[in-house]
Amino acid sequence: MSLTRKRALVTGGAGFLGSHLCERLLRDGADVLCVDNYFTGRKDNIAHLIGDPHFEAMRHDITFPLYVEVDEIYNMACPASPVHYQYDPVQTTKTSVIGAINMLGLAKRIGAKILQASTSEVYGDPTVHPQTEDYRGNVNPLGPRACYDEGKRCAETLFFDYRRQHRTRIKVARIFNTYGPRMHPNDGRVVSNFIVQALRGEDITLYGDGSQTRAFCYVDDLVDGLVRLMATEDAVTGPMNLGNPVEITVRELAERVVRLTGSRGALVRRELPADDPVQRCPDIGMAKRVLGWEPGVALEDGLARTVEYFRRMLRERGSLAREAEPARAGG
Ligand SMILES: NC(=O)c1ccc[n+]([C@@H]2O[C@H](COP(=O)([O-])OP(=O)(O)OC[C@H]3O[C@@H](n4cnc5c(N)ncnc54)[C@H](O)[C@@H]3O)[C@@H](O)[C@H]2O)c1
């Protein structure tokens, strides 16, 4: 790696958000080290970056220590969708907690800045709308989502303790629902679910009556928020909400996908999964004020680009079904 360029480590760099972040950092002139165990990430997501002299990919599981020299660490590694993080819940908690300890230890040792990809799930099933950063959340510590929610909450605790105890330069982003190309086609998340079902000509599954709301941020907007947060002065730590505050019901989203894809599938209802939040919407006042950031890509445009991505994938591979199972991470 060159000595003059900023050196950035992206854990989970072969995943959905991580791969877009690697691209963005390379475009901004950084040397990028992507570290991933390919649990839910795919080499296809970064194949176009291999060969760039400023990009390097390393297979590594962050639950084990890592010693590299970098200036900035984006800690993105963690399966993000319920089907994936519930597949091996013990490994999910390990990735969040032990992974955070390993990456914070690295940041402390080499004096790097470190950004944690936290999540709106730290608010659980919120009783306050929209959620501001000072809301402490309503999380069930025993339910099937707890491995992720509590893992991420504990990671936040570790970040702030490293700052208090070791003056580590930390940033914590609470990411809300993000969508876009390179989402895993079978991750059970609502946007990819609807698009994949629509493109396969299947019925579209609505959990509950579809009146629960979500707010969706396009991946390029989200990545821009992460980069801006990393660039702030050391006094800015977050936690900071990053997401799109425009709320839409899940039913409305399904209807838009049907229109965009020309699907003839019907909307069919299923029972709502345990602890599924009924409403989720960020207050992004802090990000607007501190970063001068707000999402710019309209849902219609972002959805069209995402549909195009899945259409291409379907054309090239003949099927989207082969992507169903994550790789065994072990642990
Ligand atoms: N996408 C969203 O809407 C969203 C919302 C909130 C928070 N986040 C957070 O952003 C981060 C990225 O999410 P994503 O949507 O890109 O998910 P993703 O599953 O596509 O990416 C996660 C990446 O981390 C890798 N990984 C998992 N465990 C690992 C380990 N132990 N060691 C090394 N690599 C490991 C996976 O292989 C994958 O490449 C996650 O930390 C997630 O919690 C995402």
The ligand as an SDF file (V2000), in Angstrom:
LIG
                    3D

 44 48  0  0  0  0  0  0  0  0999 V2000
  -28.2790   -2.8530    4.8910 N   0  0  0  0  0  0  0  0  0  0  0  0
  -28.9520   -2.2770    5.8550 C   0  0  0  0  0  0  0  0  0  0  0  0
  -30.0930   -1.8600    5.6510 O   0  0  0  0  0  0  0  0  0  0  0  0
  -28.3270   -2.0790    7.2140 C   0  0  0  0  0  0  0  0  0  0  0  0
  -29.0880   -1.4400    8.2030 C   0  0  0  0  0  0  0  0  0  0  0  0
  -28.5130   -1.2670    9.4590 C   0  0  0  0  0  0  0  0  0  0  0  0
  -27.2260   -1.6540    9.7070 C   0  0  0  0  0  0  0  0  0  0  0  0
  -26.5060   -2.2660    8.7420 N   0  0  0  0  0  0  0  0  0  0  0  0
  -25.1500   -2.7080    9.0780 C   0  0  0  0  0  0  0  0  0  0  0  0
  -24.2550   -2.4520    8.0250 O   0  0  0  0  0  0  0  0  0  0  0  0
  -23.3080   -3.5060    7.9110 C   0  0  0  0  0  0  0  0  0  0  0  0
  -23.3180   -4.0690    6.4860 C   0  0  0  0  0  0  0  0  0  0  0  0
  -24.6200   -4.5720    6.1990 O   0  0  0  0  0  0  0  0  0  0  0  0
  -24.9940   -5.1680    4.7610 P   0  0  0  0  0  0  0  0  0  0  0  0
  -26.4040   -4.8560    4.5130 O   0  0  0  0  0  0  0  0  0  0  0  0
  -23.9770   -4.7620    3.7840 O   0  0  0  0  0  0  0  0  0  0  0  0
  -24.9130   -6.7250    5.0770 O   0  0  0  0  0  0  0  0  0  0  0  0
  -24.1370   -7.8950    4.3060 P   0  0  0  0  0  0  0  0  0  0  0  0
  -24.5450   -9.1550    4.9490 O   0  0  0  0  0  0  0  0  0  0  0  0
  -24.3270   -7.7520    2.8390 O   0  0  0  0  0  0  0  0  0  0  0  0
  -22.6270   -7.5580    4.6250 O   0  0  0  0  0  0  0  0  0  0  0  0
  -21.9720   -7.9790    5.7890 C   0  0  0  0  0  0  0  0  0  0  0  0
  -20.5930   -8.4720    5.3780 C   0  0  0  0  0  0  0  0  0  0  0  0
  -19.8670   -8.8650    6.5580 O   0  0  0  0  0  0  0  0  0  0  0  0
  -19.2530  -10.1160    6.2910 C   0  0  0  0  0  0  0  0  0  0  0  0
  -19.0560  -10.7710    7.5900 N   0  0  0  0  0  0  0  0  0  0  0  0
  -19.9980  -11.2680    8.4280 C   0  0  0  0  0  0  0  0  0  0  0  0
  -19.4320  -11.7730    9.5330 N   0  0  0  0  0  0  0  0  0  0  0  0
  -18.0930  -11.5770    9.3990 C   0  0  0  0  0  0  0  0  0  0  0  0
  -16.9840  -11.8770   10.2040 C   0  0  0  0  0  0  0  0  0  0  0  0
  -17.1230  -12.4930   11.3900 N   0  0  0  0  0  0  0  0  0  0  0  0
  -15.7460  -11.5510    9.7630 N   0  0  0  0  0  0  0  0  0  0  0  0
  -15.5750  -10.9520    8.5450 C   0  0  0  0  0  0  0  0  0  0  0  0
  -16.6030  -10.6350    7.7390 N   0  0  0  0  0  0  0  0  0  0  0  0
  -17.8480  -10.9490    8.1590 C   0  0  0  0  0  0  0  0  0  0  0  0
  -20.1990  -10.8430    5.3640 C   0  0  0  0  0  0  0  0  0  0  0  0
  -19.6040  -11.8980    4.6570 O   0  0  0  0  0  0  0  0  0  0  0  0
  -20.6460   -9.6960    4.4660 C   0  0  0  0  0  0  0  0  0  0  0  0
  -19.7720   -9.5050    3.3920 O   0  0  0  0  0  0  0  0  0  0  0  0
  -23.6700   -4.5330    8.9700 C   0  0  0  0  0  0  0  0  0  0  0  0
  -22.8430   -4.3460   10.0930 O   0  0  0  0  0  0  0  0  0  0  0  0
  -25.0950   -4.2100    9.3050 C   0  0  0  0  0  0  0  0  0  0  0  0
  -25.4110   -4.5460   10.6260 O   0  0  0  0  0  0  0  0  0  0  0  0
  -27.0230   -2.4990    7.4950 C   0  0  0  0  0  0  0  0  0  0  0  0
  1  2  1  0
  2  3  2  0
  2  4  1  0
  4  5  1  0
  4 44  2  0
  5  6  2  0
  6  7  1  0
  7  8  2  0
  8  9  1  0
  8 44  1  0
  9 10  1  0
  9 42  1  0
 10 11  1  0
 11 12  1  0
 11 40  1  0
 12 13  1  0
 13 14  1  0
 14 15  2  0
 14 16  1  0
 14 17  1  0
 17 18  1  0
 18 19  2  0
 18 20  1  0
 18 21  1  0
 21 22  1  0
 22 23  1  0
 23 24  1  0
 23 38  1  0
 24 25  1  0
 25 26  1  0
 25 36  1  0
 26 27  1  0
 26 35  1  0
 27 28  2  0
 28 29  1  0
 29 30  1  0
 29 35  2  0
 30 31  1  0
 30 32  2  0
 32 33  1  0
 33 34  2  0
 34 35  1  0
 36 37  1  0
 36 38  1  0
 38 39  1  0
 40 41  1  0
 40 42  1  0
 42 43  1  0
M  CHG  2   8   1  16  -1
M  END
$$$$
